[in-house]
Amino acid sequence: MTINKIKAYYDEAYPPVPSRATMFWRKNLIWQFFRFIVLNIKMIRIVAGGHS
């Protein structure tokens, strides 16, 4: 008779932890503002393209 050892959670079940560089870019207000402008330009192009 074999007894199976049950493990609560595998390492794959946990979400990945962001690196220090990732956290820096997420919190950087200058980078966020730049990405905000880029996103708005993309949306303007899509909306303007639909009205022509």
Summary of the structure (lengths in Angstrom):
residues: 52
radius of gyration: 22.6
end to end distance: 74.7
largest distance: 74.7
contacts: 65
relative contact order: 0.07
helix: 63%
strand: 0%
